[in-house]
Amino acid sequence: MAYDYEKSIRPGKLPHIWCPGCGHGIVMKGLIRAMDACNLDRAKTSIVSGIGCASRLPGYMDACTLHTAHGRAAAFATGVKLANPEMTVIVCGGDGDGTAIGGNHFIHACRRNIDMTYVIMNNYIYGMTGGQFSPCTPTGHKASTTPYGNPDPIFDISKLAIGAGATFVARTTAFHATQIDKLIAEGIKHKGMAVIEVLDDCPTTYGRRNKFRSVVDMMKRLKDIAVPVQAAAKMTAEQLEGKVLTGVLYKEDKPEYCEMYQKVIERAQGAKS
Amino acid sequence: MAKKVALMQGNEACAHGAVYAGCNFFGGYPITPSTEVAEVLANELPKVGGKFIQMEDEIGAMAAVIGAALTGAKALTATSGPGVSLKQELIGYACIAETPCVIVNVMRGGPSTGMPTGPGQSDVMQARWGTHGDHAAIALVPASCQEIFSETVRAFNLAEKFRMPVQVLFDEIVGHMRERVEFPEPGELEVIDRAPVTVSPAEYKPYDASKGDVPPLAAFGSGYKFHVTGLNKAADGFPTTKAELVDAEERRQISKVMDRADEIEKNEEYQTQDAEVVIWAYGSTARSARYAVNELRKAGVKAGLFRPLTLWPFPEKRTAALAQQAKAIVVAEMNLGQMIYEVERVAKGACNVAGVFRVDGEPINPGQIMDKVKEVL
């Protein structure tokens, strides 16, 4: 029997706004499977986003959903989680929202190692506003604001998250649909800041300008560039040129922020430290 | 048992007032001259099981406050002029998403960085019109340390009652002035908690105004699943662009405040009964104005003081009545003229309106006010 996604979707909220060929729907289905795998109580789950195509995701989900201002999802989510650590907090959004305008909140949520799962859908572009370049648009590629090719170097989101202190960092692509739920579920189960980067595609505002003739071409590229982290260990630098590592890239056990703060409360209330 | 009494700064009184009101979440970012509010709450909140977080920036602080408030927390941030400017987008978010929270602005001078340790009253229009779009605003302007305590409590009450952000503005002088503060006993000051949700999770709509213009807000994590967004939305919280729904929501969010402005309004009047000249002043400036009234009365001038504690909604009725009664209103404020425009707006030419302004980091002194009063009479 086909997987019942509808039970997790708010009645009457579909069809979604995403363009045909966009990978966000694949990620949303992955998130639903991950939430089911973790047996989450949706009334105690908050899904938080900022602004952009990917940030519309929470609206479809049957949970405590919070669609905030551009770039601020991680900061709103920090307030939700710290005020009520019983909540499972999942943040989702795009690359521009998370690493440009929201870059500061993103790195500091990683630094705090607060217990949330940040699913960042990296489609290399600002889709909703019409295809302006983001910090993840490949150098030299075209966007509506880089008509002669993008001069900016890019962020490697996963490396950024590891460097900033996230204690679970994983990457996959919209092509690798069956890996998405497994990594998100692992992130949800991880106590601390989990970042799951999903390389995604935007055929409408990125693919069209960058000579991807079809969605299939874009998906094929995602398939071709992905190298599982285990396989990469046996590959040479030349073989890895232009490739992207996928799978669990980093995992560490470190004190989680809300637990640390609970100790502050105990100290303030006179418990022996 | 004698009441707890302490000599403390206005900023410290603000923090203690917040705890009295039931504040259990503070999200902030350090900025002079507001820092003592954060420092005291970092100390006090964990003692009562509350949470204090110093965020990475002003915007993050406001975001965390709104996130916490949506879980049912009574949440506060404290900042100063430039910090409030940074928070403005999210203050607007709290308005449209109808999220109760309190923003304390210890006002300093100047646009931009200005004078970080100098006083100002130049954010009074920022409190009204700072964020984008049409919205109502509630802003309180205490003038003493004791009053900062009680007005901070009132700010939380108004935030919960009207389900919206409320700002408390005090200038650096009152923020850093040390005065005797008497701690009220529990129950002595009214503390209003969030209205409970009376419908089942299945029936709950976060913006359903069919039973009143302030729909109850459920807490995330309490069994209610709902959607919150900064977009214009329908009663169920989901975005809509339907003209009639957008229009009705925008108007309700303004009228819920303006229709009940009388409940929010709070003023103090001193010697206004027979006043021929009324000094209209707030915050620390009102303290100089009160001194000026006494001196003027001794000199035979029928002077009075009108001191708003609620700056927004603007005290229209009393200001208009005083304009009818007096020959002149002298507005004294530590800026180059902001609230004077509101006074002129409601006076409608019924009396002379003159201003005493100062932006050099020094307080307005009684002599300046007296000189202006003599000039206009």
Interface residues (C-beta under 8 A of the other chain):
Chain A: R10 K13 R42 A43 K44 S46 V48 P58 G59 D62 A63 C64 T65 L66 H67 T68 A69 R72 A75 F76 A77 T78 G79 V80 K81 L82 A83 N84 E86 M87 N104 H105 I107 H108 Y261 V264 I265 R267 A268 Q269
Chain B: N24 F25 G27 N43 P46 K47 G49 K51 I53 M55 E56 D57 I59 G60 A61 A63 A64 V65 I66 G67 A68 A69 L70 T71 G72 A73 A75 E89 L90 Y93 P201 A219 F220 G221 S222 G223 Y224 K225 F226 H227 V228 T229 G230 L231 F238 P239
